[in-house]
Amino acid sequence: MRHNNNPFLPGKPVPSEQLKGRDNLIRRIVNNIFKGQSTIIVGPFRSGKTSILNYLSDSNKRNQLYEEKSQNVIFSSIDVNEIFDGQCNKNEFWLRVLEPLEDKITNNPALDQAYKTCQEKNFSTDSLDKLLKQMEKNFQLVLMLDEFHVLLQHPTLGQGDFFASLRTLASLNGQALTLVMTSNILLSRLNEDSKEYTRNPTGSPYFNFMDEEALKTLSSSAVDELLGQDKKHFNDEDRQFIKNMTGGYPYFLQVAASELWELYEDEPKKDAGERRKQAQQKFYDKVEDTLENIWQSWPSKTQKAFASLFANTPEPHSEEIQNKLKELERYGFVGKTGVEKTGDWKICSHVWKDFVRKQLARKNTNEVKNSSESHFVSESEKADEVLNNLWKPTFLILMLIGTFVGNGIGVFLITNGISLSDPLFVYIIKFVFASVGAFFGYQIAKKLDRIGKSG
């Protein structure tokens, strides 16, 4: 029987009061907003990026976070996945962005006129710049773009002019327009992926105006605080089990804690070790897709670096692998100390260890399968080659000559040297020699065919 008072919430953004371990990150982003500095929060799938955006824009947190500026800060939030179609062009985008300011625009004649000019000029960069300069006197618009990296592939917005305009407006009017974005990929890779849009390849990258905040796994104390929401079940062994299994990854923590909590409710008399074992299997089943999504989002070189930690013999890592491991360290997936390490690196959670082991086993299985299929194809191709050769006149003639010669040799041996009374053995001897003759005829024809092709 499932209950509604499970304190853990896997699969959706957590309420502001349940966001744990992000105080320093929130403080830095709020300071950026005060300064008019744009921020990009980078982290893998389900690492808590949307929860942070919700916290920053929570009306109940406004006075606490923004103090005297609380009435002037206006939030506009867009999930890029929701506008990922050709229907949302630049005009539609800016209409949605400015929608939370509608009341304030219509009540201010100067703003209202500037906004109408934007509409008339299809939200050109110049017209938007003038609107923002009017806004700066009274308001600061904080534009939150969740999953910003998706815009690089947008059918109409994913263009250099759009990104250049966004950069110009935020850079020149930071106190009127401040961006807070989230992305599944690091800022360096965003800049690399956007190079194709750059008219001047040696120029400054589009997104270097943003301050990058990598979303790391939760600290041990933050995990304790999150698990402390359970007031009736978990003991010290349960908490350590969850920590080891999840490595402090927010979504994994919520899933593992939720499953173990439910097992306590459903089967309170079950042995504690069996309960954890069952919770572990349920947890793996639920997070498998997320693990796969994160893995597939990594470049092959990052996958290789991560998998290198499973080498049988520890070896010094190349500079390239070291750099990739440092990127993974920013997210908290790997660390520099601990058990099961290669060199100075370790994987920080059991779930990732098990996942990578499966990936390597699957890769080895596929390699064996591909090798077998390749051998089968090779043998099949050989058989096709023989069948095709049998229709060629040269092969037919030489095999026929070989058959007669072989048969003649057989007859000669039977007549002059071999005494056989059973007619069946006579036919067998003649057949064997005729077959051998045909075989030699085929081989001679094959050799002549190769000589002809090479000539």
Buried (B, 14 or more C-beta within 10 A) or exposed (E): EEEEEBBBBBEEBBEBEBBBBBEEBBEEBBEBBBEBBBBBBBBBBBBBBBBBBBBBBBEEBBEEBBEEEEEBBBBBBBBBEEBBEEEBBBEBBBBBBBEBBEEBBEEBEBBBBBBEBBEEEEBBBEBBBBBBBBBBEBBBBBBBBBBBBBBBEBEBBBBBEBBBBBBBBBBBBBBBBBBBBBBBBBBBBBBEBBEEBBEEEEEEBBBEBBBBBBBBBBEEEBBBBBBEBBEEBBEEEBBEBBBEBBBBBBBBBBBBBBBBBBBBBEEEEBEEEEBBEBBBEBBBEBBEEBBEEBBEEBEEEBBEBBBBBBEEEEEEBEEEBBEBBEBBBBBBBBBEEEEEBBBBBBBBBBBBBBBBEEBEEEEEEEEEEEEEEEEEEEEEEEEEEEEEBEEEEBBBEBBEBBBEBBBBBBBEBBEEEEEEEEEEEBEEBBEEBBBBBBBBBBEBBBEEBEEEEEE
